[in-house]
Amino acid sequence: MNILAYLIPISLILGGLGLVFFVFTVRSNQYDDPEGDAQRILSGEYDDHPKQD
């Protein structure tokens, strides 16, 4: 039973850290266009040589 005194706080801390990082990624707009990325992968048009300005 003593091990639960260690495991419960550790799991709460790790869960809280995961939640904090998830909120950070949502606020930094990393999930803006998931459909566009999927369409670009399936597209036959490749941009291997991007235009130089």
N, C-alpha and C positions, 0 to 999 in steps of 0.2 A: 504494500500500500504506500510505502514511502516514495516509490518511484513515480506515483501519480502526482506528487507534490512538485516534481521536476517537469514531467511531461506536459501537464496541462498548461502551465505558464509558457513553456517553450512553443507549444502548438498555437496558443493565442498570439504570441509575438510574431511567429512566422505567418500566420493568417493575416494579421494586421499589416505586416510588411507587404504581403501580396496585394492586399486591398489598396494600400498607398501607391504602389507602383502601377496598378491598374488605373487608378484615378489619374495619375500623372500622365500615362500614355493617352488616355481619353482627352485630357485637357490640352495635350500638345498635338492633337489632331492627327494621330498616327493611323486612325481607322477611317479616314475620310472617304476613300474611293476603293473599297475592296472589289466591287464589280468591274471597275475599269482595269484593275490589275489582272483579273481572271480573263478578261477579253483580250488583253495584250498578250498573254501567254498563248492563247489559242490562235491568235492572228498569224497569218503567214508573212506579214510585213515585218522585216527585221531591220533594226537601225544599228548595224554593226559599225558603220562609219558615219558618226554624227557630223553635221555641218559645222565647220569652224567659222567663227565670226571674225 
